[in-house]
Structure formats: structure tokens, C-alpha cells
Amino acid sequence: MFGSTRNGANAYAKVGIETGVVSASPHKLTAMLFDGATMAVVSAIQQMKSGNIPAKGQAISKAILLIDSGLRASLDKKLGGEIAENLDALYEYMSHQLLLANLHNQPERLEEVHGLLSDLKATWDAIGVTTNTISATTTDAPATPTASSLPKSSAYDALAPRSVNFMTA
């Protein structure tokens, strides 16, 4: 009559994820992409080891989609320079490894990608701590910010606040 409890739980989880995406900062969105890709790779490893070929294929496809259409597509190569170019090459490599793992049933390739994603996520989280620290120190800034009161951004940090010239009345 009301559907299964599982369907209700899935709907609730989906709403939670959608709400998280809508309210997330760009940094948090990227962290969510890393988490999703990592979970998909872990699922693919489990499915490959259990011999569930369709579920393995779905999990690997999801991981490739999150890496290519999420992480890789969000790179700003002009602003990010060499770092963005290197990340682009790494994301391409990971997607290729996932494809080969799927074709040849090689869990070691999945485990390699899992390790790379875990390392990148840890680094990304560390950047977030640094960014949050900078944000916390700028909350004591004057009520009307000036270009000199804003933190200086690095050329390669696509998420750093941009210097803005404010006009005073």
C-alpha cells in the first residue's frame, strides 16, 4: 500500500544527497565527487570478487562518470595551469585503468584507482582546512571590505576568493 521500507529509505537518502549538493560550497561538491567515485570503486571491487558482472559494470561506469564528468570536467586549465593539466592526465589515467579493470577483471587496477582517489581526497580535505582557516581569519575584517583586506589568491587555486575592487561612496 505504501511501498517498501527500502524504497522509503532510498528516497530519504536521495533527498539528503540532493539537499547537500544544493547547499554545498564548490570545495564540498568536489569532496562529494571524490567520495562518490571512491564508493563506486569499492563497490566494483566487491562485485568483481563476488562475480556479479552486471553490478561490477554499473559500479565501474559510475566511477568513470564521476571522474570524467565531475572531477575532470570541473578543472579550469587556464587558471589551474600545470596543476590542472597534471590532474587532468591523472583523471584520464584513472578512467583508463577502470576501463581495463572492467574488461579484464583485474581487481588490482581497481585497487590502484582506489588508492589514487583516497590520496587525492586526503589532499583535497587538507586544502579545505587551509581555506577554512583563511576564511575564519578574514571574518574579523572591517564591515566594508577593501581589495587589500581580502586574502591574496594563488594563480593555481581556482577556489580562492578573487580580489575585487570595491567603490566607496
C-alpha positions as a printed Julia matrix, in Angstrom:
169×3 Matrix{Float64}:
  0.0     0.0     0.0
  2.72    2.49    0.97
  5.69    0.87   -0.77
  8.54   -0.89    0.88
 10.62    0.47    3.71
 13.67    0.16    1.48
 12.15    2.44   -1.17
 11.31    4.98    1.51
 14.85    4.86    2.88
 16.28    5.25   -0.61
 14.04    8.25   -1.3
 15.07    9.81    2.02
 18.76    9.26    1.23
 18.31   10.76   -2.24
 16.68   13.89   -0.8
 19.55   14.19    1.69
 22.13   13.99   -1.09
 20.25   16.48   -3.27
 19.95   18.89   -0.34
 23.67   18.52    0.35
 24.51   19.29   -3.27
 22.32   22.39   -3.4
 23.78   23.86   -0.22
 27.41   22.78   -0.72
 30.35   25.03   -1.49
 32.43   24.27   -4.6
 35.03   22.69   -2.32
 32.43   20.43   -0.71
 30.99   19.47   -4.11
 34.42   18.28   -5.22
 34.79   16.34   -1.97
 31.42   14.71   -2.67
 32.65   13.7    -6.15
 35.74   12.1    -4.61
 33.56   10.26   -2.08
 31.15    9.04   -4.75
 33.91    7.84   -7.06
 35.66    6.1    -4.16
 32.46    4.35   -3.07
 31.81    3.24   -6.65
 35.32    1.77   -6.93
 34.95   -0.04   -3.59
 31.62   -1.44   -4.78
 33.24   -2.53   -8.07
 35.97   -4.37   -6.15
 33.38   -6.18   -4.05
 31.22   -7.03   -7.07
 34.22   -8.23   -9.08
 35.35  -10.51   -6.25
 31.84  -11.92   -5.83
 31.46  -12.49   -9.59
 28.49  -10.15  -10.04
 29.37   -8.91  -13.54
 26.38   -6.56  -14.13
 26.81   -4.81  -10.75
 30.58   -4.58  -11.33
 29.99   -2.91  -14.68
 27.5    -0.46  -13.18
 29.86    0.49  -10.36
 32.8     1.0   -12.71
 30.64    3.04  -15.09
 29.54    5.23  -12.19
 33.15    5.76  -11.09
 34.21    6.7   -14.64
 31.26    9.09  -14.93
 32.11   10.82  -11.66
 35.78   11.12  -12.58
 35.28   12.26  -16.18
 32.07   14.31  -15.98
 32.63   15.55  -12.45
 36.23   15.86  -11.34
 37.86   16.18  -14.74
 35.2    18.45  -16.23
 35.47   20.86  -13.29
 39.15   21.59  -13.89
 39.96   25.11  -15.05
 43.13   24.55  -17.07
 43.68   28.23  -17.78
 43.51   29.23  -14.14
 44.93   25.99  -12.75
 47.9    25.83  -15.1
 50.28   22.92  -14.67
 48.47   21.51  -11.64
 45.17   21.33  -13.53
 46.93   19.76  -16.53
 48.53   17.12  -14.29
 45.21   16.38  -12.59
 43.56   16.07  -15.99
 46.16   13.49  -17.04
 45.74   11.63  -13.74
 41.94   11.54  -14.1
 42.33   10.26  -17.66
 44.72    7.57  -16.43
 42.28    6.52  -13.68
 39.39    6.25  -16.14
 41.55    4.14  -18.46
 42.56    1.87  -15.57
 38.91    1.43  -14.63
 38.04    0.5   -18.2
 40.86   -2.06  -18.36
 39.89   -3.45  -14.95
 36.36   -3.97  -16.24
 37.46   -5.59  -19.5
 39.99   -7.96  -17.95
 38.52   -8.48  -14.44
 41.62   -7.09  -12.74
 40.89   -6.02   -9.16
 44.45   -4.75   -8.75
 43.67   -1.93  -11.2
 40.59   -1.04   -9.18
 42.67   -1.03   -6.0
 45.22    1.26   -7.64
 42.49    3.75   -8.6
 41.04    3.47   -5.1
 44.44    4.41   -3.66
 44.82    7.36   -6.02
 41.34    8.66   -5.2
 41.99    8.26   -1.47
 45.25   10.22   -1.71
 43.63   12.99   -3.76
 40.69   13.19   -1.34
 43.03   13.48    1.65
 44.92   16.28   -0.1
 41.66   17.98   -1.06
 40.47   17.81    2.56
 43.75   19.36    3.72
 43.25   22.21    1.27
 39.78   22.72    2.75
 41.22   23.04    6.25
 43.64   25.69    4.97
 40.84   27.52    3.13
 38.58   27.38    6.2
 41.4    28.75    8.35
 41.87   31.65    5.95
 38.11   32.25    5.92
 37.99   32.24    9.72
 40.76   34.84    9.96
 39.03   37.13    7.47
 35.8    37.22    9.49
 37.41   39.85   11.69
 37.84   42.1     8.64
 36.22   45.55    8.52
 32.49   45.72    7.78
 33.18   47.17    4.32
 35.88   45.04    2.74
 38.51   46.56    0.56
 40.72   44.89   -2.02
 43.62   44.96    0.44
 41.59   43.26    3.21
 40.8    40.21    1.07
 43.2    37.26    1.13
 45.61   37.04   -1.77
 44.87   34.16   -4.11
 47.4    31.98   -5.84
 47.32   31.61   -9.59
 46.6    27.88   -9.37
 43.82   27.93   -6.76
 40.54   28.01   -8.66
 38.53   28.2    -5.44
 40.4    31.02   -3.75
 38.49   34.27   -3.26
 39.12   36.75   -6.02
 40.35   40.27   -5.39
 37.59   42.72   -6.05
 37.85   46.47   -6.37
 35.14   47.99   -4.23
 33.96   51.52   -4.79
 33.42   53.65   -1.74
 30.53   56.08   -1.6
